[in-house]
Amino acid sequence: MTKTMPVAPLPAPPPTSIGLARHAERMRSRLADFWGKPVRGVPHGMDLFQAMHVTGSGHEPSPSILGSYRTACHTFAAAYRTSDVWVAPHSMAERITEHPLVINDSVVAGNLEDPAPARDGLIYFPTPLLLGGLHPLYGIAWHMEGTGDELAVDIETITATRLAPSRFPPLLAASVQLPRGPYCPNSVITLRQGALCGYSDYRLFGAPDPASGLALLLAFWDLRRPTEAPDAHTSPDEDLVSVPPDDSTSRSRKNGRGRRAARKRHIRVIREPVHTHVVGEQAARTSSDGSGPSWRDDTLRWEVSERHQNRCPNPHQHRAIIEAGGECKPIRVPVAAHFNGPRGRDVDPRRAVRVVPERHNPRP
C-alpha cells in the first residue's frame, strides 16, 4: 500500500518589511532568469510558451510563431530586470477580489498609460489572491512598450510552480519544463490596439481569463493610488526598502573575488493602513489633522463584553494552509470578556469600540 505525501506549502517570508522585500526581489530575479537565461541556446521560457500554445490551439507552434515567442522571452526578461517592484499589504488581496472592476461583467481599460505607476512592474502578494476555482495568485507583472495608439501591454499572472501543471493532460504535464523556483507564470495576456487575448487555454493553467487578468491589474493600480513625493522615490503610502539583488541562481568565478558589489534594488512596501476603509463619522476625523483621537498617543483601554465571533479554526496553521491553496472556513466561537487597547494604560469606561476605522467587506 503506497502512501501519498501532502504537498508542502510555499515557504512564508519573514513578516518584516525587509523580509517581504527580499522575497519579492527573489521572485523578480528568478522570473527574469526564467524568461532570459538560455538552456542549450533556447530561453527557458520558450517551453512554457509552447505549452501555452498547445493548450490554446491544439497543435505545435509553427517556426514563425516560435520566433515571436523567442522575441517575447527577451522582452519579458529585459522588463523584469528594470521592473519596479511592490509588496502588497495582506488586506489588498481581498480588496482586489472585491473591487468593482473585478466583480463587474465588463472591463473598460481606457488609456493605460495614465494610471500605470510604472512602465514595467511587478506586485508580490504575501497573502495570495484567491479567485473561485483558480490557483492562488502570488504576483502580477506587466510590461508596456510604445505609446499612444502603438501602446502594447503584456500582463502575467503568477502562481506556485508546483500548482501550475496540476490540471495539464498527463503527456503535457510530463514534458513541460517550468521554472525551478517557487513561482511560475500561469497566464500571459496581451493588449494591443484594443484587442485583448491570451496565449493559452487559461482553464488548464488555473488562471483567470484575459479580461479578469486585466481587471485584477487595473484594480491594483486603482487601490495603490500613486501619489509620488517630490523626490520620486518615496510615497506617503509606501516604504522604500533597499535590498541586495538576488544572485542565488548565478555562478560566480573564483568565489566572486574581485567583483564589484551589485547595486541594491529599491522595493516599495505598501503600508497596510492606507487600504483600510473609513466609515461613518470617522471618515471626517483623522488623527493627522488633530481633530480626532490618535491610536498611538490618546487611546485608553476599554472593556469588551462576552460575545460570539467568526474565528479561523486553524489559527496557527492559517497562513500555511492559505499559501498551499487551501481554505479556512471561519466558525462561530464564544469570546470571553476582555480588555482591548494599549497595555499599561487606564480603562476608559465610555468606550466599547476602537477608534481606528473598521474594514468594509462588500460581500455579505
C-alpha positions in Angstrom: 0.0 0.0 0.0 1.5 3.3 -1.1 1.3 6.5 0.9 0.8 9.9 -0.7 2.8 12.7 0.8 1.0 16.1 1.1 2.3 18.9 -1.0 4.5 21.2 1.1 3.3 24.8 1.3 5.4 27.6 -0.1 7.9 29.0 2.5 6.4 32.0 4.1 8.7 35.1 4.0 9.7 36.7 7.3 6.8 39.1 8.3 9.0 42.2 8.2 9.4 44.8 5.5 12.9 43.7 4.7 11.9 40.0 4.7 9.0 40.7 2.4 11.1 42.9 0.1 13.8 40.2 -0.2 11.1 37.7 -1.1 9.7 40.0 -3.8 13.2 40.6 -5.2 13.8 36.9 -5.3 10.6 36.5 -7.3 11.6 39.2 -9.8 15.1 37.9 -10.2 14.2 34.3 -10.8 11.4 35.2 -13.3 13.9 37.3 -15.2 16.2 34.3 -15.3 13.4 32.1 -16.4 12.5 34.3 -19.4 16.0 35.3 -20.3 18.6 32.7 -19.4 19.1 30.1 -22.2 19.1 26.4 -21.8 21.1 24.8 -24.7 20.7 28.1 -26.5 17.0 28.5 -26.1 15.4 30.7 -23.4 13.9 28.6 -20.7 10.5 30.5 -21.1 10.1 29.1 -24.6 9.0 25.8 -23.2 6.2 27.5 -21.3 5.1 29.4 -24.4 5.0 26.2 -26.4 2.9 24.5 -23.7 0.5 27.5 -23.7 0.3 27.4 -27.5 -0.6 23.7 -27.4 -3.3 24.1 -24.8 -4.8 27.1 -26.7 -4.6 25.8 -30.3 -4.3 22.0 -30.0 -1.2 21.8 -32.3 2.5 22.6 -32.2 3.6 26.2 -33.0 5.0 27.0 -36.4 8.6 28.4 -36.9 7.2 31.9 -37.3 5.3 31.7 -34.1 8.4 30.3 -32.3 10.3 33.3 -33.5 7.8 35.7 -32.0 7.9 33.7 -28.7 11.6 34.0 -28.6 11.3 37.8 -29.0 8.7 37.9 -26.3 11.1 35.9 -23.9 13.8 38.5 -24.4 11.3 41.4 -24.0 9.9 39.9 -20.7 13.4 39.2 -19.3 14.5 42.8 -20.1 11.4 44.2 -18.5 11.9 42.1 -15.3 15.4 43.4 -15.0 14.2 47.0 -14.8 10.8 46.5 -13.2 9.6 48.5 -10.2 8.6 46.0 -7.5 5.8 46.4 -5.0 4.9 44.3 -1.9 1.1 44.4 -1.3 -0.3 44.6 2.2 -2.2 41.5 3.4 -5.5 43.2 3.1 -5.1 44.1 -0.5 -5.7 40.6 -1.8 -9.2 40.5 -0.6 -9.9 44.1 -1.6 -8.7 43.4 -5.2 -11.1 40.4 -5.5 -13.9 42.6 -4.2 -13.1 45.6 -6.5 -15.8 46.8 -8.8 -13.6 46.3 -11.8 -13.2 42.6 -10.9 -16.7 41.7 -9.9 -18.4 43.5 -12.9 -19.1 41.7 -16.1 -17.2 44.1 -18.4 -13.9 46.0 -18.1 -13.2 49.4 -19.7 -9.5 49.8 -20.0 -9.2 53.4 -21.2 -5.7 54.9 -21.6 -3.5 52.5 -19.6 -0.5 55.0 -19.6 -2.3 57.3 -17.2 -3.0 55.0 -14.2 0.1 52.9 -14.7 2.6 53.5 -11.8 5.5 52.3 -14.0 6.2 51.1 -17.5 7.3 47.7 -16.2 6.2 46.5 -12.8 5.7 43.5 -10.5 3.4 43.3 -7.5 4.0 40.5 -4.9 1.1 39.4 -2.7 2.2 37.8 0.6 -1.4 36.8 1.0 -2.3 35.5 -2.4 -5.3 36.4 -4.5 -7.9 33.7 -4.2 -10.4 33.5 -7.0 -13.0 30.7 -7.1 -11.7 27.5 -8.5 -8.3 29.0 -9.7 -4.8 28.6 -8.5 -3.8 31.3 -5.9 -2.0 34.2 -7.4 1.2 35.4 -5.7 2.0 38.1 -8.2 1.0 40.1 -11.2 3.6 41.6 -13.7 3.1 44.0 -16.6 5.3 45.2 -19.4 4.5 48.2 -21.6 6.0 49.1 -24.9 5.3 52.0 -27.2 2.9 54.9 -26.5 -0.4 56.2 -27.7 -2.1 54.2 -30.4 1.1 52.0 -30.6 1.0 51.0 -26.9 1.3 47.3 -26.2 0.8 45.8 -22.8 1.7 42.3 -21.6 0.3 41.0 -18.3 1.4 37.9 -16.4 -0.3 36.3 -13.5 2.0 34.3 -11.3 1.2 31.2 -9.2 3.1 28.5 -7.3 5.2 26.4 -9.7 4.0 23.1 -8.2 0.4 24.0 -8.8 0.8 25.2 -12.5 0.8 21.7 -14.1 -1.8 20.2 -11.8 -4.6 20.4 -14.5 -2.5 19.6 -17.5 -3.1 16.5 -19.6 -0.7 13.7 -18.5 1.6 13.9 -21.5 1.9 17.7 -21.3 2.5 17.6 -17.5 5.3 15.1 -18.0 7.0 17.1 -20.8 6.7 20.7 -19.9 9.7 22.4 -18.2 8.7 25.0 -15.6 10.8 27.4 -13.5 13.0 25.8 -10.8 11.9 28.5 -8.3 8.7 28.5 -6.3 6.8 30.8 -8.7 5.7 30.4 -12.3 3.6 32.5 -14.7 0.3 30.7 -15.3 -1.1 33.2 -17.9 0.3 35.7 -20.4 -2.2 38.3 -21.6 -1.6 40.9 -24.4 -3.5 44.1 -25.1 -2.7 45.7 -28.4 -4.9 48.3 -30.2 -7.8 47.5 -28.0 -7.6 43.7 -28.7 -7.3 41.6 -25.6 -6.1 38.0 -25.9 -4.3 35.2 -24.1 -1.7 32.7 -25.1 -3.3 29.6 -23.6 -6.3 27.7 -22.5 -6.4 29.5 -19.2 -8.6 26.9 -17.6 -5.8 24.2 -17.8 -3.4 26.6 -16.2 -5.8 27.5 -13.3 -5.6 31.1 -14.4 -8.1 34.0 -14.8 -9.4 34.7 -18.3 -7.8 37.6 -20.1 -10.5 40.1 -19.1 -10.3 39.1 -15.5 -6.5 39.3 -15.6 -6.6 42.9 -16.9 -9.3 43.7 -14.3 -7.0 42.5 -11.5 -4.1 44.6 -12.7 -6.4 47.7 -13.0 -7.8 47.1 -9.5 -4.3 47.1 -8.1 -3.4 50.3 -9.9 -6.6 51.9 -8.5 -6.1 50.7 -4.9 -2.5 51.8 -4.9 -3.4 55.3 -5.8 0.1 56.6 -6.8 0.9 59.8 -5.0 4.6 60.4 -5.7 6.7 62.6 -3.4 8.9 65.3 -4.8 12.0 63.1 -4.8 10.1 60.4 -6.9 11.5 57.6 -4.8 9.2 57.7 -1.8 5.5 58.0 -1.3 3.3 58.8 1.7 1.6 55.5 1.2 4.8 53.3 0.8 8.0 52.4 2.5 11.1 52.2 0.3 13.3 49.2 1.3 16.7 48.7 -0.3 17.8 45.0 -0.6 20.7 43.4 -2.4 19.8 41.9 -5.7 19.1 38.2 -5.7 22.0 36.3 -7.3 21.3 32.8 -6.0 20.9 31.4 -9.5 24.1 32.9 -10.9 27.5 31.2 -10.9 30.5 33.2 -9.6 34.0 33.0 -10.8 36.8 32.3 -8.2 34.3 32.7 -5.4 33.4 36.1 -6.6 36.7 37.7 -5.8 37.4 41.0 -7.5 33.8 41.6 -8.5 32.2 44.9 -7.8 29.4 44.9 -5.3 26.0 44.8 -7.0 23.8 47.8 -6.7 20.9 47.4 -4.3 17.4 47.4 -5.6 14.6 49.5 -4.2 11.4 47.6 -3.3 8.2 49.5 -2.5 6.3 48.1 0.5 2.7 49.4 0.6 1.6 50.3 4.1 -1.4 48.4 5.4 -3.5 51.3 6.9 -3.7 53.0 3.5 -6.0 50.3 2.3 -8.5 50.3 5.2 -11.9 51.8 4.6 -13.1 54.7 6.8 -16.8 54.6 7.6 -19.3 56.7 9.4 -18.3 59.9 11.2 -14.8 58.7 11.5 -14.3 59.4 7.8 -14.1 63.1 8.6 -12.0 62.7 11.6 -8.3 61.8 11.3 -5.5 61.9 13.8 -3.3 63.7 11.2 -5.2 67.0 11.4 -5.6 66.9 15.2 -9.3 66.8 15.1 -9.7 63.2 16.1 -8.2 60.7 18.6 -4.8 59.2 18.0 -4.4 55.5 18.4 -0.8 55.8 19.4 -1.0 58.7 21.8 -4.5 59.1 23.1 -6.2 55.7 23.2 -7.1 54.1 26.6 -8.0 50.5 27.2 -11.7 49.5 27.0 -13.8 46.6 28.2 -15.3 44.2 25.7 -18.2 42.1 27.0 -18.6 38.4 26.2 -19.6 37.9 22.5 -19.5 35.4 19.6 -17.2 36.0 16.7 -16.2 34.2 13.5 -12.7 32.8 14.0 -10.4 30.7 12.0 -10.4 27.0 13.2 -6.7 26.7 12.5 -5.1 30.0 13.6 -1.6 28.6 13.9 -1.6 27.0 10.5 -3.8 29.5 8.7 -1.0 31.1 6.6 0.4 27.8 5.6 -3.0 26.5 4.6 -3.8 29.6 2.5 -0.4 29.6 0.8 -0.9 26.0 -0.1 -4.2 26.8 -1.9 -6.4 25.6 0.9 -9.3 27.3 2.7 -10.1 28.0 6.3 -13.8 28.4 6.8 -14.5 30.5 9.9 -16.5 29.0 12.7 -18.6 30.9 15.3 -17.0 30.7 18.7 -17.6 32.4 22.1 -15.1 35.1 23.1 -14.8 35.7 26.8 -15.0 39.2 28.3 -11.6 41.0 28.0 -9.9 44.4 27.7 -8.5 45.8 24.4 -6.2 48.7 23.8 -2.6 49.6 24.6 -1.3 47.8 27.6 -0.4 49.7 30.7 -3.0 52.4 30.2 -6.1 53.3 32.2 -9.5 51.9 31.2 -12.0 54.3 29.5 -15.5 53.3 30.7 -17.1 55.4 28.0 -15.8 53.5 25.1 -16.8 50.0 23.9 -15.2 50.1 20.4 -11.9 51.0 18.8 -11.2 54.5 17.4 -9.5 53.1 14.3 -11.7 52.7 11.2 -13.4 49.4 10.6 -12.8 47.4 7.5 -15.6 47.3 5.0 -16.4 44.0 3.3 -19.0 44.4 0.5 -19.9 40.8 0.5 -22.5 39.6 3.0 
